[in-house]
């Protein structure tokens, strides 16, 4: 089990970033959450196999087609055994 937290910078709010991340996470089968932050970034936590988590981090580097991702910050964290994936 791997856990990664990412903070996505760019035009990432108001462009369905959270909703598309939720959909992709459900397809990939990872657990965790995604939320908008007050500074205009999007933060997400992914827990799952290394392959699943890597796929979600890769997705966050691109986001939905109408988003503009300038950069992401990645943090490796200790898994918390989250269940399901949600929008906060």
Secondary structure per residue as TSV (DSSP state, phi and psi in degrees):
chain	resnum	aa	ss	phi	psi
A	1	X	-	360.0	133.1
A	2	X	E	-123.6	147.7
A	3	X	E	-131.7	132.5
A	4	X	E	-134.1	135.4
A	5	X	E	-110.2	135.3
A	6	X	E	-127.0	147.6
A	7	X	E	-121.9	121.7
A	8	X	E	-105.0	126.1
A	9	X	E	-108.7	147.2
A	10	X	E	132.9	-153.3
A	11	X	E	-89.8	87.6
A	12	X	-	-125.3	-1.2
A	13	X	S	-110.5	143.2
A	14	X	S	78.0	15.5
A	15	X	S	-128.4	22.3
A	16	X	S	66.8	28.3
A	17	X	H	-66.1	-47.5
A	18	X	H	-63.3	-45.5
A	19	X	H	-63.5	-41.7
A	20	X	H	-71.4	-31.9
A	21	X	H	-67.2	-41.4
A	22	X	H	-58.3	-48.4
A	23	X	H	-60.4	-45.6
A	24	X	H	-65.4	-41.4
A	25	X	H	-61.2	-39.7
A	26	X	H	-66.8	-38.2
A	27	X	H	-65.0	-43.1
A	28	X	H	-76.0	-29.1
A	29	X	T	90.6	24.9
A	30	X	-	-91.0	160.4
A	31	X	E	-104.5	159.9
A	32	X	E	141.4	-150.3
A	33	X	E	-159.9	165.9
A	34	X	E	-141.8	144.9
A	35	X	E	-153.7	155.4
A	36	X	E	-80.1	144.4
A	37	X	-	-110.1	157.6
A	38	X	T	-65.5	-18.3
A	39	X	T	-87.4	7.2
A	40	X	S	91.6	-0.6
A	41	X	-	-92.4	171.5
A	42	X	E	-118.3	134.4
A	43	X	E	-115.3	140.6
A	44	X	E	-143.5	150.1
A	45	X	E	-123.9	133.1
A	46	X	E	-125.8	132.1
A	47	X	E	-127.3	134.5
A	48	X	E	167.4	-159.8
A	49	X	-	-68.9	163.3
A	50	X	H	-58.9	-38.2
A	51	X	H	-67.2	-44.5
A	52	X	H	-62.4	-47.0
A	53	X	H	-65.4	-41.4
A	54	X	H	-61.2	-37.9
A	55	X	H	-63.4	-40.6
A	56	X	H	-70.4	-38.3
A	57	X	H	-64.4	-41.7
A	58	X	H	-59.9	-43.0
A	59	X	H	-60.8	-41.4
A	60	X	H	-65.8	-23.4
A	61	X	H	-69.9	-20.0
A	62	X	H	-112.2	-49.5
A	63	X	-	70.9	-172.8
A	64	X	S	-68.2	163.4
A	65	X	T	-59.9	-28.6
A	66	X	T	-91.1	-0.4
A	67	X	-	-86.6	161.7
A	68	X	E	-129.0	106.9
A	69	X	E	-92.0	118.2
A	70	X	E	-85.8	-41.1
A	71	X	E	-167.5	161.4
A	72	X	E	-129.7	150.2
A	73	X	E	-105.3	138.4
A	74	X	E	-121.6	137.8
A	75	X	E	-133.7	126.2
A	76	X	E	-84.5	132.2
A	77	X	E	-132.6	166.4
A	78	X	-	-76.8	127.4
A	79	X	-	-57.5	144.7
A	80	X	-	-113.6	8.1
A	81	X	-	61.2	46.7
A	82	X	-	-66.8	152.5
A	83	X	-	-120.1	125.9
A	84	X	S	79.0	179.9
A	85	X	E	-135.6	134.9
A	86	X	E	-143.7	168.2
A	87	X	E	-100.0	129.3
A	88	X	-	-101.5	360.0
